């Protein structure tokens, strides 16, 4: 439960997904200085651990995709910020974009959320939301550099 709930941040009141995303940003502040190979390796390991821990937590609390499970938000947030420069504005923009896509669930995020279940389903909708946020953040950073 420690891993699935993002060091118990999923138990914080109101908007556990936002708290989990904040944990993702804090973790990114540590990991963003790593070489890309190390960063992506850690992200992959967290994804696999997330699949198993989210699936186990779902069984423990006996609810599908329980809101206290936030390892998916942590991984999605780390994916959204994976190519971002270590700058507060980039971190804030990546955080906001990930939360936006995670909440609005544009296709295929919403499809994954409703059609895939268990630990893999819990993780994958946030991975797709993280990919959307990553793409939009990179486009925004590119536009800013072009100005």
Secondary structure, 3 states (H helix, E strand, C coil): CCCCCCCCHHHCCCCHHHHHHHHHHHHHHHHCCCCHHHHHHHHHHHHHHHHHHHHHHHHHHCCCCCCCCCHHHHHHHHHHCCCCCCCHHHHHHHHHHHHHHHHHCCCCHHHHHHHCCHHHHHHHHHHHHHHHHHHHHHHHHHHHHHC
